[in-house]
Amino acid sequence: MSNQILLGKRVLVTHAVAFMGPVLCEVFANHGATVIPSTDPLISADAPGAIVAEAGNVDILVANLAISAPSTAATEVSEEEWNDTFAALVHPLPRLFRAVLPSMIERRSGKILVMGSASALRGMKRTSTYSAARGAQLAYVQAVGAEVAPHNVQVNAIAQNFVDNPTYFPPDVQSNPKFQERLKREVPLGRLVGAREDAEFAAYLCSEAANCFVGQVFPVCGGWVVR
């Protein structure tokens, strides 16, 4: 793969210091992109439009949204937990899309990649709020991806789990013997997917070589079986 597959592309990365943000910014820049990192939490309804306006022309939007995943029994999930999780992970998406899609459609060129979670694809205990929000992200991508494909705009998502990142698998978690045993037991690779491995795949999906993918959700889980 050429080191310049994103040469000349302007890329807006949201939540740039969380989740996959840092490595995405690094890898995309290495591939020749001009990276515009945003650290705005995007909770305000006006924030997505504002960061897009400030960024100027955007060829690629990487919607990298993160929140500490609640671990609450379904019977104990509060209104506050549910609303806060959707406010952080779901509500920014249509606002971001409304801000970038009109110019992409007019130019007949553009890509949006949502960095999501495989928690939406496999039932896990005590993750009802988080999984529902991540599932809403993926459903939104599938619908909008099909809608804008005729305009030569590609919208896709990565649904990941067991990928090295500072938000969900910080060093103290990775060094825990119980977690290491869990990796050996549940993940065929026996290890986390490397952050750069994931980011390189993201870069490919945002390159011209991946124009054939529209409204797709790609699991990246270290061989973890998605049922």
N, C-alpha and C positions, 0 to 999 in steps of 0.2 A: 504494500500500500504506500502510495506517494506520501511524503511528509507534508505536502502542500495541498491536500485535498480540499481545504477550506480557504485557500488563498483569496484574499480580497473580500471575504464575507464578513459582514458585521453581525455579531452574535450577542444577544442580550441574555444574560444568565441571572435568574432570580435567586434569592436567598443564597447569595454567592459564597457565604462563609459557613454554610451549614450543609448537611447531607452530602451530596456529591459535588457541591459547588466549587470548592477549592481545586480539586483535580480536574474537573471539567474546564475551568478557566485555563489551567495550565496546559492541558492536552489540546484544547481547541486553538490556543495561541501557537503552540508548536506546529499545528497544521496550517498556519498562515492566516488564521482569522484575527480580526480586530475584535477583542472581547470587551464587552461593556458589562461589568459586574454590578449588580444591584443588591444592596443589603436591606432594602425596605421590607418590613414584615408583611406589607400588602393587606393589612386588615381593613384600612379605610377603603371605602368604595371608590374613591377618586385616585388612590395611589397607583394602581396599575396603569391607568391612562397617563398619569403624570410621568412615570418612569419611562414609558415608551416615547412620550413627547420629548423628554429630555435626551433620550438616546438617539433620536433622529431616525434616519432610515435603518430599518432592521431587516436583514436577510433571513436570520434564524432566531427563533425564540426558544430557549431552553427553560421550560417551566419546572424548575427544581424547587419544590415546596416541602418544608419539613416542620414537624412538631414532635415534641416528646410523646411517644405513643402511650396513651392511657392503658392501664392494665386493670380493668374493673369488671366485675361480674355483671352480666347483662341486667340483672334485676336491681343493680345498684347504680347504674349509669345515670348521672344527673343531667338536667337540662343544660346546665352550664358546660359540662364536659362535652356533650353532643354539639352544642352551638359553637363552642370555641374551636373544636376540631374541624368542623365544616368551614368555619370562618377562615381558618388558616390554610386548609388543604383544597377546598372545593370552590368557595366563592371567588377567589382570585382568578380562577381559570377563565370563565366567560368574560370577565373584565379585561384580562390580558388579550384574549382572542379578539374581542371587539376592537381593541386598540391596534393590533398588528395586521389583522386579516384584510381589511379594505385595501391597503396599499399593496399587499401581496397579491390579492386577486387582480387588482388593476395592472400590476406588472407581469402577472402570470408567472410568478416565481416566488418561492418562499417555503420555509420549513418550520414546523413547530414540533418539538420533542418534549413530552412530559416524562419526568423521572418519577415513576410510581413505585408501587409495592406489590409483591406477589401475595401479600396477606389478603388481597382481594380475591385471589384465585384458589385459596385452600383454607378451609375452616380451621381456625385456631382458637383455643379457649381464651377467654378474657380479653378479646380484641375486637369486640363487636363495633365499638365506635370508630376506632381507627380503620378497621377493615371496610366498614361501610363507606367511609370518606374516600379511601383509596379506590374502592370499587366504583364510586361515582366518577372519579377521575377517568378511569379506564372506559367506562360507558360513554362519557362525554367525548373522549378521543375517537372512539369508534364511530360515533354519529357524525361529528364534525369532519372527521377524516374522509368519510364517504361523500359528504356534502361539498367539500371544497376541492376534491380530487379533479373534477373536470376543469378547474381553473389552474391546473398544474401547481397546486400547493399541496404539500405532503404533511400530514399530521399523524404522528405515531407516538407510542409510549413504550418505555421500558418498565416492566413489572419485576422488581428485584427483591431478593432476600439473600441473606448470607453473603453480602457484598461489603467489603471493608469500607467503613466511613466513620467519621468522628461523632455523628449524631446518634446512630443506633448500635454501633459496635465500637465504643471507645476502648482505649488500651486496657482499662481495668476490667472490662468485660472479656476481652480477648485473652487476657492472662489468667482468667479464672479456670481452674482445672475442670470444674463442672461444665463450663461452656466448651472447653476443648473436647471433652468426652462427648458432648452433644454433637459437635461437628463430625466427629468420627462415626457417630451412631446414625445421624440423620442426613448428612451431606455426602454424596458419593465421592466428591473431590477430597473430602477429609479436611478441607480448609475453606476459608472465606475466598470468594472471588476477589481478585486484586482490584483496588480502586482504579488503577490505570487500565486494566483489562476492560472494565465496565465503561470507562470514559472513552477508550479507543472505539468501542462498539458504538457509543453515542455519536462520536465524530463521524463514523462511517454512515450512520443513519441520517446525518445532517448533510452529507455530501451528495454531489450529483450522481454518484454511483448507485444511490439508493432511491432514485426517483420512482421506482416501481412499487414501493411500499406505501400504502395509504390506509389509514384507520386501523393499523395493526398494533397489537400488544405483544411485545417480545419478553418472555420470561428470562431472567438472568439470575440463576439461583444455585450455581455450583453443582448442578445435577439433581438438586432437590426436586422431587416429583410433584408436579402440579396436577391435581386431579380435577 
